[in-house]
Amino acid sequence: MMAVTSACKDSKMGMDNGKYVRYTPEQVEALERLYHECPKPSSLRRQQLIRECPILSNIEPKQIKVWFQNRRCREKQRKESSRLQAVNRKLTAMNKLLMEENDRLQKQVSQLVYENGFFRQQTQTAALTTTDNNSCESVVTSGQQNVSAQRPPRDASPAGLLSLAEETLTEFLSKATGTAVEWVQMPGMKPGPDSIGIIAISHSCSGVASRACGLVGLEPTRVAEILKDRSSWFRDCRAVDVLNVMSTGSGGTIELLYMQLYAPTTLAPARDFWLMRYTSVTEDGSLVVCERSLNNTQNGPSMPPVQNFVRAELLPSGYLIRPCEGGGSIIHIVDHMDLEPWSVPEVLRPLYESSTVLSQRTTMAALRHLRQISQEISHPTVTGWGRRPAALRALGQRLSKGFNEAVNGFTDEGWSMLESDGIDDVTLLVNSSPSKLMGANISYANGFPSMSSAVLCAKASMLLQNVPPVILLRFLREHRSEWADSGIDAYSAAAVKAGPCSIPVTRTGSFGGQIILPLSHTIEHEEFMEVIRLESIGHYQDDMIMPGDIFLLQLCSGVDENAVGTCAELVFAPIDASFADDAPLLPSGFRIIPLDSKADASSPNRTLDLASTLEVGPAGSRPNGDYSKNSGSTKSVMTIAFQFAFEIHLQENIAAMARQYVRSIISSVQRVALALSPSRLGSLPGLRSPPGTPEAQTLARWICQSYRFFLGVELLKSVGGGSESILKEIWHHSDALMCCSLKALPVFTFANEAGLDMLETTLVSLQDITLEKIFDDNGRKTLFSELPQIMQQGFACLQGGICLSSMGRPISYERAVAWKVLNEEEDPHCLCFMFINWSFV
């Protein structure tokens, strides 16, 4: 053993019968070449190597075997060393952040102690004064407040802008690292080496504010370049125009910007900002990009109000970027806005008064984007059938932007509203501008022309009560046939080119006639893109249905049930089967935004519990599946928008069809929302709580009895108790347990909590998943080869491998056990699978 260990340290050493063997450089070179081709060659391959390389002819096969063992040992040690060094760098940087956060909290405590003493003194003084004096004093105070509220215009001349820039820098730094804002930890966001960062929201400050501190593997200048290009990562950003640039004497730059943000729903106007951005380098070498609004200025450039936009205010915000030892950057992000909530209906005001929503949609989006870019650079991969992540990200950006354009319907983009039919639940808009039709007015490859000359959008918003957005969105994604019309899908597909199919048709997840082909995931799995293939549906052309499958490019985001206040979106568009990067897209879909999340109701005494989260554990731990976390949001607003390309002379018919279609979708959503509301969850087979029906208890007893009968050991630790306790233990079993039917095409009929987490589904949707769809090709071959043994012997032990969740995410498992479940008459009832030590890849 000592000889092997020592040999791992020298690439030129081998071992035979406890003796070292030294290799020549030429021999090592030949062995290294083979190692890169095949790190673990078989005995036949090693003998072949000796025959092919004369310089190895004097070495025994056993010695070569030992060399490869030592070489693999060194490679494993190198990887482990690199991993530990990376973890150490993360911990070192995180420790620095924690020390800074601790200093800030100590300053905040000192300030609160001082203010508490001051207020006590003021209270005692006020108690000794007369009522008249109090009245006079209040009048004077009130007058002073009114005077201070009416701030004089700021000087926007070059000298005035420089002074304002330095003032903005000071205010921003006091928010990023000081005590200017009272920050509290954002609910559900625990910092640590494997987390996205330290996320905090403001407590009792003007407007809404969010702060994030994190580590990214990019240099500061690259980070600043990415963050300045806000439209590349901020999906709500419509445009950012740089109108003026001036340099400062200290090497910094001042930019005047005009920025427009999309409205998230049809019930509110969009926002715009007139901004100043100041980029500078501090004395310690940190790069700072800070911004603020220029709403009240004189003697300089100005931006008049723009139609259909509400002018919002950006209070001093920005990015503090510091180089990190060992490479990368430590970044502090502060977003502080006044979104003018008075301009929206009262029911929507929580959306504009929530720091949590600001953090989810803006602050955390910036940090996620940086981490995604960093991962793509450090681990370059080609995914999505030959597409690089940047290309898929561009497609996602186009989908999101197209959906936002449909929801907002700006007149400067060519949209005009059609007259209502007397019921104002659905709004129709038409766009016949060339820019909108560019790419959509094309011809079919088979010669049939596409004569679309305009685009119609039907949109609506509805208020939902007591239904978790994540569950509703998953249902809409997995059960498209419950709300979609195949004829409308066929008609929509006529707007794109119908060429030969070049998309692989490997079925990785099927839901009621639709096949889901995963493309990509973001780093935290907050968003994923996929292609939906609708089978046996033809293309609509000239009142005919042209045979062929339909493909939809689909973007799904906000499906993490543990995230607080997040927006859930499902956006899709018909695409040509060739799946070109520049394919024309007419996005449609759904957006569900929680309105009254309790996330901002944090206690002012709450501190960031950072030190307790510094355990270095496996990334991507499974959610506990507690849907009660979502029930904190009792109201949400759902926005629906569907786009149709059409010939202009058919406008009246298409408008009637679109109205009827969207109304039918609204009806379906209301029916589903009622079924999924917490008041109905108890009457359903259970979404995440253990089913308590007698049938479920009987099945749990059969599972345990059959496992003991065929394998000779107990499945559960405690064998006593009735059927109810057995079901409870199976439900909370640490390994994923799931049962499937004994049919020609087995489908899942039951899974415990870990099984539902693994499949990323619910008991309601479980029966839509077939057994073969969760395995890859190797897994299916292994499964089919073991099925006869399972049916004859009663059980089989399967080697570890890879399977897929209903969302298309790859899952690794150490091993699996399959056994027949027998009923009371000892007849086969179903098959049960247990996946041991599984985790998302």
Residue pairs with C-beta under 8 A, 6 or more apart in sequence:
3 15
3 18
3 20
4 15
4 66
4 69
4 70
4 73
6 13
6 20
7 13
7 14
7 15
7 20
7 66
7 70
8 70
8 73
8 74
8 77
9 74
11 28
11 71
11 74
12 22
12 23
12 25
12 28
13 20
13 21
13 22
13 23
13 70
14 20
14 21
14 22
14 23
14 59
14 63
14 64
14 66
14 67
14 70
15 21
15 63
15 66
15 70
16 60
16 62
16 63
16 66
21 59
21 63
23 31
23 59
23 67
24 55
26 55
27 55
27 56
27 59
30 49
30 53
30 55
30 56
31 56
31 64
31 67
31 68
31 71
32 71
34 41
34 45
34 49
35 68
35 71
38 45
39 68
39 71
39 72
39 75
40 68
40 72
41 49
41 68
43 61
43 65
46 61
46 64
46 65
46 68
47 61
49 56
49 64
50 56
50 57
50 59
50 61
50 64
56 64
87 193
87 616
89 324
89 325
89 326
89 328
90 193
90 215
91 193
91 614
91 616
92 325
92 326
93 215
93 324
93 325
93 328
93 330
94 191
94 192
94 193
94 215
94 614
96 330
97 198
97 213
97 330
98 610
98 611
100 177
101 198
101 213
101 608
101 610
104 177
104 178
104 179
105 607
105 608
107 178
107 179
108 179
108 182
111 179
126 134
129 137
151 296
153 296
153 297
153 298
154 160
154 164
154 294
154 296
154 297
154 298
155 161
155 163
155 164
155 297
155 298
155 299
155 300
156 164
156 294
156 297
156 298
156 299
156 300
156 301
156 302
157 299
157 300
158 246
158 300
160 297
160 299
160 300
161 246
161 254
161 276
161 300
162 248
162 254
164 276
164 292
165 248
165 252
165 254
165 276
165 278
165 280
165 290
166 278
168 276
168 278
168 290
168 291
168 292
168 316
168 318
169 278
169 280
169 288
169 290
171 180
171 292
171 316
172 288
172 290
172 316
172 317
172 318
172 320
172 334
173 288
173 320
174 180
175 181
175 209
175 211
175 316
175 317
175 334
175 336
176 211
176 318
176 320
176 332
176 334
177 320
177 332
181 202
181 205
181 209
181 211
181 336
182 202
182 203
182 204
182 205
182 604
183 200
183 201
183 202
183 203
183 211
183 608
184 200
184 201
184 202
184 203
184 602
184 603
184 604
184 606
184 607
184 608
185 199
185 200
185 602
185 606
185 607
185 608
185 609
186 199
186 200
186 201
186 210
186 356
186 359
186 564
186 599
187 356
187 564
187 599
187 602
188 562
188 563
188 564
188 599
188 629
189 195
189 196
189 199
189 564
190 609
190 613
191 197
191 198
191 199
191 608
191 610
191 613
192 613
192 614
192 615
193 614
193 616
194 616
194 617
194 619
195 613
196 212
196 214
196 364
196 367
196 368
196 371
196 524
197 212
197 213
197 214
197 215
197 367
198 212
198 213
198 214
198 608
198 610
199 210
199 211
199 212
199 359
199 363
199 364
200 210
200 211
200 212
200 608
201 209
201 210
201 211
201 355
201 356
201 358
201 359
201 599
201 600
201 602
202 208
202 209
202 210
202 211
202 336
202 355
203 602
203 604
204 604
205 336
206 315
206 338
207 313
207 315
207 336
207 337
207 338
207 339
208 336
208 337
208 338
208 339
208 352
208 353
208 354
208 355
208 357
208 358
209 315
209 334
209 335
209 336
209 337
209 355
209 358
210 333
210 334
210 335
210 336
210 355
210 356
210 358
210 359
210 362
210 363
211 332
211 333
211 334
211 335
211 363
212 331
212 332
212 333
212 359
212 363
212 364
212 366
212 367
213 330
213 331
213 332
213 333
214 330
214 331
214 333
214 367
214 370
214 371
215 324
215 328
215 329
215 330
215 331
216 223
216 328
216 329
216 331
216 367
216 370
216 371
216 374
217 327
217 328
217 374
217 375
217 377
217 378
218 226
218 328
218 329
218 370
218 373
218 374
218 377
219 323
219 327
219 328
219 329
220 286
220 287
220 321
220 322
220 323
220 329
221 287
223 287
223 319
223 321
223 329
223 331
223 370
224 279
224 287
224 289
224 319
224 321
226 232
226 233
226 369
226 370
226 373
227 233
227 289
227 319
227 366
227 370
228 277
228 279
228 289
230 237
230 240
230 259
231 237
231 238
231 239
231 240
232 369
232 397
233 365
233 366
233 369
234 362
234 365
234 366
235 361
235 365
235 397
235 400
235 401
235 404
236 261
236 262
236 264
236 361
236 362
236 404
237 259
237 260
237 261
237 262
238 260
238 261
238 262
238 270
238 404
238 408
239 259
239 260
240 257
240 258
240 259
241 257
241 258
241 259
242 255
242 256
242 257
243 256
243 257
243 258
243 301
244 255
244 256
244 301
245 253
245 254
245 255
245 256
246 253
246 254
247 253
247 254
248 254
248 280
250 280
251 280
251 281
252 278
252 279
252 280
252 281
253 278
253 279
254 276
254 277
254 278
255 276
255 277
255 278
255 279
256 274
256 275
256 276
256 277
256 294
256 301
257 273
257 274
257 275
257 276
257 277
257 291
258 272
258 273
258 274
258 275
258 303
259 272
259 273
259 275
260 270
260 271
260 272
260 273
260 306
260 309
261 270
261 271
261 272
261 273
261 312
262 270
262 404
262 405
262 407
262 408
263 269
263 270
263 271
263 407
263 408
264 351
264 407
264 567
264 591
264 593
264 639
265 348
265 407
265 461
265 591
265 593
265 637
265 639
266 407
266 427
266 459
266 460
266 461
266 639
266 641
267 344
267 345
267 348
267 461
267 637
268 343
268 344
268 345
268 348
268 351
268 352
269 308
269 309
269 310
269 343
269 344
270 308
270 309
270 310
270 408
270 410
271 309
271 310
271 311
271 312
271 339
271 340
272 306
272 309
272 310
272 311
272 312
273 293
273 311
273 312
273 313
273 314
274 293
274 294
274 295
274 302
274 303
274 311
275 291
275 292
275 293
275 294
275 314
276 291
276 292
276 293
276 294
277 289
277 290
277 291
278 288
278 289
278 290
278 291
279 287
279 288
279 289
280 287
280 288
281 287
281 288
282 288
284 322
285 322
285 323
286 320
286 321
286 322
286 323
287 320
287 321
287 322
288 318
288 319
288 320
288 321
289 318
289 319
289 321
290 316
290 317
290 318
290 319
291 314
291 316
291 317
291 318
292 314
292 315
292 316
292 317
293 312
293 313
293 314
293 315
294 302
294 303
295 311
295 313
305 311
307 411
308 410
308 411
310 340
310 343
311 340
312 337
312 338
312 339
312 340
313 337
313 338
313 340
314 336
314 337
315 336
315 337
315 338
316 334
316 336
317 334
317 335
317 336
317 337
318 333
318 334
319 331
319 332
319 333
319 334
320 331
320 332
321 329
321 330
321 331
321 332
322 329
322 330
322 331
323 329
323 330
324 330
328 374
331 367
331 370
333 363
333 366
333 367
334 363
335 358
335 359
335 362
335 363
337 358
339 352
339 353
340 352
341 349
341 352
341 353
344 351
344 352
347 463
347 595
347 635
347 637
348 595
348 637
350 595
350 596
350 597
351 357
351 593
351 595
351 637
353 600
354 565
354 597
354 599
354 600
355 600
356 564
356 565
356 597
356 599
356 600
357 565
357 567
357 593
357 597
359 565
360 563
360 564
360 565
360 566
360 567
361 567
368 522
368 523
368 524
368 526
371 523
371 524
372 389
372 393
372 522
372 523
375 523
376 388
376 389
376 390
380 388
381 388
381 389
382 388
383 389
383 392
383 519
383 520
384 391
384 392
384 519
384 520
384 529
385 503
385 504
385 519
385 579
387 519
387 520
387 581
389 520
391 581
392 519
392 520
392 529
394 581
395 529
395 553
395 581
395 585
396 527
396 529
396 555
398 585
398 587
399 553
399 555
399 571
399 572
399 573
399 585
399 587
400 555
400 569
400 571
400 587
402 573
402 585
402 586
402 587
402 643
403 569
403 571
403 587
403 588
403 589
403 591
403 641
405 413
406 457
406 459
406 587
406 588
406 641
406 642
406 643
407 459
407 591
407 639
407 641
409 415
409 417
409 427
409 429
409 457
409 459
413 431
413 433
413 435
413 436
414 431
414 432
414 433
414 435
414 436
415 429
415 430
415 431
415 457
416 429
416 430
416 431
417 427
417 428
417 429
418 428
418 429
418 430
418 655
420 427
421 659
425 460
425 663
425 666
426 458
426 459
426 460
426 658
426 659
426 662
426 663
427 458
427 459
427 460
428 456
428 457
428 458
428 655
428 658
428 659
429 456
429 457
429 459
430 454
430 455
430 456
430 457
430 651
431 454
431 455
431 456
431 457
432 453
432 454
432 455
432 648
436 455
437 452
437 453
437 454
437 455
437 645
439 582
439 583
439 584
439 585
440 452
440 455
440 495
440 496
440 584
440 586
440 645
441 450
441 451
441 452
441 453
441 645
442 450
442 496
442 497
442 584
443 449
443 450
443 497
444 450
444 497
444 498
444 541
445 497
445 498
445 499
445 500
446 498
448 541
448 542
448 546
450 494
450 495
450 541
450 645
451 647
452 494
452 495
452 645
452 646
452 647
453 646
453 647
453 648
454 645
454 646
454 647
454 648
454 651
455 586
455 643
455 644
455 645
455 646
456 643
456 644
456 646
456 651
456 654
456 655
456 658
457 641
457 642
457 643
457 644
458 641
458 642
458 644
458 658
458 659
458 661
458 662
459 639
459 640
459 641
459 642
459 662
460 639
460 640
460 662
460 666
461 637
461 638
461 639
461 640
462 637
462 638
462 640
462 666
462 669
462 670
463 635
463 636
463 637
463 638
464 472
464 592
464 635
464 636
464 637
464 638
464 673
465 634
465 635
465 673
465 677
466 631
466 634
466 677
466 678
466 679
467 636
467 673
467 676
467 677
468 561
468 627
468 630
468 631
468 633
468 676
469 558
469 566
469 567
469 568
469 592
469 593
469 594
469 630
469 633
469 636
470 558
470 559
470 560
470 561
470 568
470 630
471 561
471 627
471 630
471 676
471 687
471 762
472 568
472 592
472 638
472 669
472 672
472 673
472 676
473 556
473 558
473 559
473 568
473 569
473 570
473 590
473 592
474 559
474 761
474 762
474 765
475 482
475 672
475 676
475 764
475 765
476 482
476 483
476 570
476 590
476 669
476 672
477 511
477 554
477 556
477 570
478 511
478 761
478 765
478 768
478 806
479 511
479 512
479 765
479 768
480 511
480 512
480 513
480 514
480 532
480 534
481 512
481 513
481 514
482 512
482 668
482 672
483 664
483 665
483 668
483 669
483 672
484 665
485 661
485 664
486 534
486 537
487 540
488 657
488 661
489 534
489 537
489 550
489 552
489 574
490 537
490 538
490 539
490 540
490 545
490 550
491 540
491 644
492 574
492 586
492 588
492 644
492 645
493 539
493 540
493 550
493 551
493 574
494 539
494 540
494 541
494 645
495 574
495 584
495 586
495 644
495 645
496 574
496 575
496 576
496 583
496 584
497 576
497 578
497 583
497 584
498 539
498 546
498 548
498 576
498 577
499 576
499 577
499 578
500 577
500 578
501 548
501 549
501 577
502 577
502 578
502 579
503 517
503 531
503 533
503 551
503 577
503 579
504 517
505 515
505 533
506 517
506 777
507 515
507 773
508 515
508 516
508 517
508 518
508 773
508 804
508 808
509 515
509 516
509 518
509 769
509 773
509 804
509 805
509 806
509 807
509 808
510 516
510 768
510 769
510 770
510 773
511 765
511 768
511 769
511 806
512 768
513 534
513 535
513 536
514 532
514 533
514 534
514 535
515 532
515 533
515 535
516 530
516 531
516 532
516 808
517 530
517 531
517 532
517 533
517 808
518 528
518 529
518 530
518 804
518 807
518 808
518 809
519 528
519 529
519 530
519 531
520 528
520 529
521 527
521 528
521 809
522 528
524 560
525 560
525 620
525 809
525 840
526 557
526 558
526 560
526 563
526 566
527 555
527 556
527 557
527 558
528 555
528 556
528 557
528 807
528 808
528 809
529 553
529 554
529 555
529 556
530 554
530 556
530 808
531 551
531 552
531 553
531 554
531 575
531 579
532 551
532 552
532 553
532 554
532 572
533 549
533 550
533 551
534 549
534 550
534 551
534 552
535 549
536 549
537 549
537 550
538 545
538 546
538 547
538 548
539 545
539 546
539 547
539 548
539 550
540 546
549 577
550 574
551 574
551 575
551 576
551 577
551 579
552 572
552 573
552 574
552 575
553 572
553 573
553 574
553 575
553 579
553 583
553 585
554 570
554 571
554 572
555 569
555 570
555 571
555 572
555 589
556 569
556 570
557 567
557 568
557 569
558 566
558 567
558 568
558 569
558 592
559 568
559 807
560 566
560 623
561 623
561 625
561 627
561 629
561 630
562 623
562 624
562 629
564 597
564 599
564 629
564 632
565 594
565 597
565 599
565 633
566 594
567 591
567 592
567 593
567 594
568 591
568 592
568 593
569 589
569 590
569 591
569 592
570 589
570 590
571 587
571 588
571 589
571 590
571 591
572 587
572 588
572 589
573 585
573 586
573 587
573 588
574 586
575 583
575 585
576 583
576 584
586 643
586 644
586 645
587 643
588 641
588 642
588 643
589 640
589 641
590 638
590 639
590 640
590 669
591 638
591 639
592 636
592 637
592 638
592 639
593 636
593 637
593 638
593 639
594 633
594 635
594 636
595 633
595 635
595 636
595 637
596 633
596 634
596 635
597 632
597 633
598 632
598 633
599 632
618 839
620 839
620 840
622 754
622 757
622 758
622 839
622 840
623 757
625 688
625 753
625 756
625 757
626 688
627 681
627 687
627 688
631 678
638 669
640 662
640 665
640 666
640 669
642 658
642 661
642 662
642 665
644 654
644 657
644 658
646 654
674 680
675 684
676 687
681 687
681 689
684 763
684 764
685 691
685 693
685 763
685 764
686 692
686 763
687 762
687 763
687 764
688 753
688 756
688 762
690 696
690 727
690 728
690 731
690 732
690 752
690 753
691 727
691 763
692 724
692 727
694 723
696 727
696 750
697 723
697 724
697 726
697 727
698 723
699 739
699 750
699 821
699 829
699 830
700 723
700 726
700 727
700 730
701 723
701 726
702 821
702 822
702 823
702 824
702 829
703 715
703 730
703 737
703 739
703 821
703 832
704 714
704 715
704 716
704 726
704 730
705 822
706 794
706 819
706 820
706 821
706 822
706 832
707 713
707 714
707 715
707 819
707 832
708 714
708 715
709 794
709 822
710 793
710 794
710 795
710 819
710 820
711 795
711 817
711 819
715 730
715 733
716 726
716 729
716 730
716 733
717 729
718 725
718 729
721 729
730 737
730 752
731 752
731 753
732 752
732 753
733 752
733 754
734 754
735 754
735 834
735 835
735 836
735 837
735 838
736 751
736 752
736 754
736 755
736 757
736 758
736 813
736 833
736 834
736 835
736 838
737 751
737 752
737 754
737 755
737 832
737 833
737 834
738 748
738 750
738 751
738 752
738 755
738 759
738 832
738 833
738 835
739 748
739 749
739 750
739 751
739 821
739 830
739 831
739 832
739 833
740 746
740 747
740 748
740 749
740 771
740 830
740 831
740 833
741 747
741 749
741 830
742 828
742 829
742 830
742 831
745 770
745 772
746 770
746 771
746 772
746 831
747 767
747 768
747 769
747 770
747 771
748 759
748 766
748 767
748 769
748 770
748 771
749 766
749 767
749 830
750 763
750 766
750 830
751 758
751 759
751 763
751 766
754 838
755 835
756 762
756 763
756 766
758 805
758 811
758 835
758 838
759 766
759 769
759 774
759 805
759 806
760 805
760 806
760 807
760 809
761 769
761 805
761 806
765 806
769 806
771 783
772 780
772 783
773 804
774 803
774 804
774 805
775 782
775 783
775 801
775 803
775 804
776 801
776 802
776 803
776 804
778 801
778 802
779 801
779 802
779 803
782 798
782 799
782 801
783 798
786 796
786 798
786 818
789 796
790 796
790 818
790 819
790 820
790 831
791 820
791 828
794 819
794 820
795 817
795 818
795 819
795 820
796 817
796 818
796 819
797 815
797 816
797 817
798 815
798 816
798 817
798 818
799 815
800 812
800 813
800 814
800 815
800 816
801 812
801 813
802 810
802 811
802 812
802 841
803 810
803 811
803 813
803 835
804 810
804 811
805 811
805 840
809 840
809 841
810 840
810 841
811 835
811 838
811 839
811 840
811 841
812 838
812 839
812 841
813 835
813 836
813 837
813 838
813 839
814 836
814 837
814 838
815 836
815 837
816 833
816 834
816 835
816 836
817 833
817 834
817 836
818 831
818 832
818 833
818 834
819 831
819 832
820 828
820 831
820 832
821 828
821 829
821 830
821 831
821 832
822 828
822 829
823 829
